[in-house]
Amino acid sequence: MVKQKNHTNATRQGHDAPPPPARCPLSPRSNQTYKNHRNGIKKPIRNKYMSTKGVDPKFLRNKKYALRGTKKALANARKFKKAE
């Protein structure tokens, strides 16, 4: 007598195939969602100022002078407003 192989599905042809198994409510997917929401999903921490490490030095010099000019313009605007 010949031993049948485990992976043959000669008996499960056509309409004799069993229905797919029902999805368990505590499957890994829904459990991960539950665990993620237990402490709340938080936004990533954002820094107040972005790092300028590795940024083009020419751009940084221009940024420095632009900020200096902006501060002067704001100071002059305040003086002008007080004078009125």
C-alpha positions in Angstrom: 0.0 0.0 0.0 1.3 3.4 -1.0 1.5 6.1 1.7 -0.3 9.4 0.7 1.6 12.6 0.8 0.3 15.3 3.2 0.0 18.1 0.7 -2.3 16.3 -1.7 -5.9 17.6 -1.7 -7.5 15.1 -4.0 -10.6 14.9 -1.6 -11.1 18.7 -1.6 -12.1 19.3 -5.2 -14.9 21.6 -6.2 -17.8 22.2 -3.7 -16.4 19.7 -1.1 -13.9 22.3 0.1 -14.5 23.5 3.6 -15.2 27.2 4.2 -12.3 29.4 5.3 -11.8 29.7 9.0 -13.5 32.6 10.8 -11.2 35.5 11.8 -10.6 35.5 15.5 -11.4 38.9 17.2 -8.1 38.8 19.1 -6.0 38.2 16.1 -2.5 39.9 16.1 -3.7 42.7 13.9 -6.6 43.9 16.1 -4.5 43.3 19.3 -1.8 45.6 18.0 -4.4 48.3 17.4 -5.7 47.9 20.9 -2.2 48.1 22.4 -1.3 51.2 20.4 -4.4 53.1 21.5 -4.1 52.2 25.2 -1.7 55.1 25.9 -3.0 57.1 22.9 -1.2 57.7 19.6 0.9 60.7 20.1 2.4 63.1 17.6 6.2 62.9 17.2 8.2 65.4 19.3 9.1 68.5 17.2 12.1 70.7 18.0 11.5 74.4 18.3 14.4 75.1 15.9 15.5 72.8 13.1 19.2 71.8 13.3 21.5 73.6 10.9 24.1 70.8 11.1 25.3 69.9 7.6 23.6 72.9 5.9 25.4 74.9 3.2 27.6 77.6 4.8 26.7 80.2 2.2 23.0 79.7 3.1 23.8 80.0 6.8 25.7 83.3 6.3 22.8 84.8 4.3 20.3 83.6 7.0 22.3 85.3 9.7 22.3 88.7 7.9 18.7 88.3 6.9 17.7 87.8 10.5 19.8 90.8 11.6 18.0 93.0 9.0 14.6 91.8 10.1 15.3 92.6 13.7 16.5 96.1 12.7 13.3 96.7 10.6 11.1 95.6 13.5 12.9 97.9 15.9 12.5 100.8 13.5 8.8 100.0 13.1 8.3 100.1 16.9 10.1 103.4 17.2 8.0 104.9 14.4 4.8 103.6 16.0 5.8 105.1 19.4 6.5 108.5 17.8 3.0 108.8 16.4 
